[in-house]
Amino acid sequence: MTLHLEVSTIKNQLLISMPHMQDPYFGRAVVLICEHTKDGAMGLIVNKPFEDPELQDLFEHLFTKEEEFLQLIPKIYFGGPVLIERGIVLHSSVYQTDGTVKLSDEFAMTSNREILQDIAYKKGPAFYKLMLGHAGWASGQLEREIENGDWLLQSTTQDFIFNTPEADQWNTAINSFGIDMSHISGRGGVA
Protein backbone atom coordinates (compact mmCIF):
# COMPACT_ATOMS: atom_id res chain seq x y z
CA MET A 1 0.00 0.00 0.00
CA THR A 2 1.38 3.41 -0.94
CA LEU A 3 0.52 6.49 1.06
CA HIS A 4 -0.18 9.55 -1.06
CA LEU A 5 0.19 12.69 0.99
CA GLU A 6 -1.20 15.93 -0.31
CA VAL A 7 1.59 18.48 -0.53
CA SER A 8 -0.50 21.04 1.35
CA THR A 9 -1.23 18.65 4.22
CA ILE A 10 2.36 18.44 5.46
CA LYS A 11 3.44 22.10 5.36
CA ASN A 12 3.04 23.75 8.79
CA GLN A 13 2.55 20.37 10.44
CA LEU A 14 4.73 18.80 13.09
CA LEU A 15 6.66 15.64 12.49
CA ILE A 16 7.08 13.71 15.72
CA SER A 17 9.72 11.01 15.58
CA MET A 18 8.71 7.55 16.68
CA PRO A 19 10.64 5.88 19.53
CA HIS A 20 12.54 3.52 17.20
CA MET A 21 14.36 6.46 15.59
CA GLN A 22 17.69 6.43 17.39
CA ASP A 23 19.41 8.79 14.94
CA PRO A 24 21.38 11.43 16.91
CA TYR A 25 19.69 14.20 14.91
CA PHE A 26 16.12 12.95 14.80
CA GLY A 27 15.71 10.74 17.89
CA ARG A 28 12.87 12.25 19.98
CA ALA A 29 12.71 15.15 17.52
CA VAL A 30 9.80 17.49 16.90
CA VAL A 31 10.10 19.10 13.46
CA LEU A 32 8.04 21.95 12.04
CA ILE A 33 7.67 21.41 8.27
CA CYS A 34 8.31 24.79 6.65
CA GLU A 35 8.12 23.76 3.02
CA HIS A 36 6.87 20.68 1.17
CA THR A 37 6.68 20.35 -2.60
CA LYS A 38 7.05 17.58 -5.14
CA ASP A 39 10.79 18.34 -5.05
CA GLY A 40 11.20 17.63 -1.33
CA ALA A 41 10.69 19.08 2.12
CA MET A 42 12.41 21.44 4.55
CA GLY A 43 11.82 21.68 8.29
CA LEU A 44 13.23 22.93 11.56
CA ILE A 45 13.80 20.79 14.63
CA VAL A 46 12.22 22.89 17.39
CA ASN A 47 13.08 20.93 20.53
CA LYS A 48 16.88 20.54 20.53
CA PRO A 49 18.77 23.47 22.05
CA PHE A 50 22.55 23.42 21.86
CA GLU A 51 23.79 22.71 25.34
CA ASP A 52 27.46 22.27 24.54
CA PRO A 53 29.26 25.58 25.19
CA GLU A 54 31.62 24.87 22.26
CA LEU A 55 28.68 24.77 19.85
CA GLN A 56 27.36 28.03 21.29
CA ASP A 57 30.85 29.49 20.75
CA LEU A 58 30.83 28.26 17.14
CA PHE A 59 27.65 30.20 16.45
CA GLU A 60 29.02 33.32 18.10
CA HIS A 61 32.18 32.99 15.96
CA LEU A 62 30.07 32.81 12.78
CA PHE A 63 28.19 35.95 13.77
CA THR A 64 30.93 38.03 15.41
CA LYS A 65 29.37 41.33 14.32
CA GLU A 66 26.26 40.47 16.31
CA GLU A 67 28.07 39.23 19.43
CA GLU A 68 26.50 41.89 21.64
CA PHE A 69 23.03 40.90 20.38
CA LEU A 70 23.63 37.17 20.79
CA GLN A 71 24.15 37.64 24.51
CA LEU A 72 20.49 38.69 24.68
CA ILE A 73 19.27 35.47 23.02
CA PRO A 74 18.85 32.84 25.73
CA LYS A 75 19.17 29.69 23.58
CA ILE A 76 20.33 28.58 20.19
CA TYR A 77 18.65 25.51 18.71
CA PHE A 78 19.85 22.76 16.40
CA GLY A 79 17.48 23.19 13.45
CA GLY A 80 18.87 20.21 11.54
CA PRO A 81 22.01 18.82 9.91
CA VAL A 82 21.75 20.75 6.61
CA LEU A 83 23.75 24.00 6.33
CA ILE A 84 24.58 23.91 10.04
CA GLU A 85 26.56 27.13 9.62
CA ARG A 86 23.44 29.04 8.58
CA GLY A 87 21.35 30.84 11.17
CA ILE A 88 17.57 30.92 10.79
CA VAL A 89 15.12 32.58 13.15
CA LEU A 90 11.72 30.88 13.39
CA HIS A 91 9.28 33.47 14.66
CA SER A 92 5.72 34.70 14.90
CA SER A 93 4.45 35.90 11.51
CA VAL A 94 3.51 39.39 12.71
CA TYR A 95 7.17 40.44 12.33
CA GLN A 96 8.40 41.04 8.78
CA THR A 97 11.71 42.36 7.40
CA ASP A 98 13.76 41.92 4.23
CA GLY A 99 14.08 38.23 3.55
CA THR A 100 11.29 37.10 5.85
CA VAL A 101 9.44 34.06 4.50
CA LYS A 102 5.88 33.75 5.79
CA LEU A 103 5.12 30.08 6.43
CA SER A 104 1.54 30.45 7.70
CA ASP A 105 -0.70 32.85 9.60
CA GLU A 106 1.27 31.96 12.75
CA PHE A 107 4.85 31.29 11.62
CA ALA A 108 7.58 32.93 9.56
CA MET A 109 11.33 32.52 9.26
CA THR A 110 14.10 35.00 8.62
CA SER A 111 17.80 34.49 7.98
CA ASN A 112 18.58 38.20 7.61
CA ARG A 113 20.96 39.34 10.36
CA GLU A 114 18.83 42.47 10.88
CA ILE A 115 16.40 40.40 12.92
CA LEU A 116 19.06 39.92 15.64
CA GLN A 117 19.35 43.69 16.04
CA ASP A 118 15.57 44.06 16.09
CA ILE A 119 15.31 41.41 18.82
CA ALA A 120 18.03 43.16 20.84
CA TYR A 121 16.28 46.52 20.53
CA LYS A 122 12.86 45.04 21.36
CA LYS A 123 11.60 45.74 17.81
CA GLY A 124 11.69 42.09 16.75
CA PRO A 125 9.13 39.31 16.95
CA ALA A 126 7.45 38.59 20.28
CA PHE A 127 8.11 34.86 19.85
CA TYR A 128 11.21 33.40 18.23
CA LYS A 129 13.76 30.59 18.23
CA LEU A 130 17.23 31.04 16.77
CA MET A 131 18.27 27.92 14.83
CA LEU A 132 21.47 26.65 13.29
CA GLY A 133 20.84 24.51 10.22
CA HIS A 134 17.67 22.85 9.01
CA ALA A 135 16.34 19.42 8.09
CA GLY A 136 15.84 18.49 4.45
CA TRP A 137 14.34 15.63 2.50
CA ALA A 138 14.68 14.82 -1.21
CA SER A 139 11.66 14.24 -3.42
CA GLY A 140 9.53 11.43 -1.96
CA GLN A 141 11.94 10.75 0.93
CA LEU A 142 9.74 12.17 3.69
CA GLU A 143 6.67 10.39 2.35
CA ARG A 144 8.59 7.08 2.47
CA GLU A 145 9.70 7.75 6.05
CA ILE A 146 6.09 8.46 7.08
CA GLU A 147 4.92 5.28 5.31
CA ASN A 148 7.66 3.38 7.15
CA GLY A 149 6.22 4.54 10.48
CA ASP A 150 9.14 6.79 11.39
CA TRP A 151 7.01 9.91 11.96
CA LEU A 152 3.62 10.97 13.26
CA LEU A 153 1.99 14.09 11.81
CA GLN A 154 0.19 16.67 13.91
CA SER A 155 -0.99 20.27 13.63
CA THR A 156 0.61 22.83 15.93
CA THR A 157 0.30 26.29 17.43
CA GLN A 158 2.59 29.17 18.35
CA ASP A 159 1.96 28.37 21.99
CA PHE A 160 3.30 24.82 21.57
CA ILE A 161 6.37 25.85 19.52
CA PHE A 162 7.42 28.85 21.60
CA ASN A 163 6.01 28.28 25.11
CA THR A 164 6.16 24.54 25.76
CA PRO A 165 9.57 23.73 27.27
CA GLU A 166 11.62 21.87 24.67
CA ALA A 167 12.36 19.08 27.14
CA ASP A 168 8.59 18.40 27.24
CA GLN A 169 7.67 18.89 23.58
CA TRP A 170 8.24 15.34 22.33
CA ASN A 171 6.35 13.71 25.23
CA THR A 172 3.53 16.26 25.01
CA ALA A 173 3.15 15.71 21.27
CA ILE A 174 3.28 11.90 21.49
CA ASN A 175 0.90 11.80 24.46
CA SER A 176 -1.64 13.94 22.60
CA PHE A 177 -2.29 10.90 20.38
CA GLY A 178 -3.24 8.82 23.43
CA ILE A 179 -0.52 6.31 22.53
CA ASP A 180 1.11 4.26 25.25
CA MET A 181 4.75 4.26 24.07
CA SER A 182 5.59 1.24 26.21
CA HIS A 183 3.62 -0.89 23.70
CA ILE A 184 5.34 0.49 20.61
CA SER A 185 8.01 -1.62 18.97
CA GLY A 186 11.55 -0.33 18.94
CA ARG A 187 11.73 -0.86 15.17
CA GLY A 188 9.98 0.71 12.22
CA GLY A 189 8.95 -1.11 9.11
CA VAL A 190 6.31 -1.83 6.57
CA ALA A 191 3.97 -4.80 6.98
Sequence and secondary structure as in RCSB ss.txt:
>XXXX:A:sequence
MTLHLEVSTIKNQLLISMPHMQDPYFGRAVVLICEHTKDGAMGLIVNKPFEDPELQDLFEHLFTKEEEFLQLIPK
IYFGGPVLIERGIVLHSSVYQTDGTVKLSDEFAMTSNREILQDIAYKKGPAFYKLMLGHAGWASGQLEREIENGD
WLLQSTTQDFIFNTPEADQWNTAINSFGIDMSHISGRGGVA
>XXXX:A:secstr
      HHHHTT EEEE TT   TTTTT EEEEEEEETTEEEEEE S B   HHHHHHHHHHTGGGHHHHTT   
EEE  SEEEEEEEEEEETT   TT EE SSSEEEE  THHHHHHHTT S SSEEEEEEEEEEETTHHHHHHHTT 
EEEE   HHHHHHS HHHHHHHHHHTTT  GGGS S     
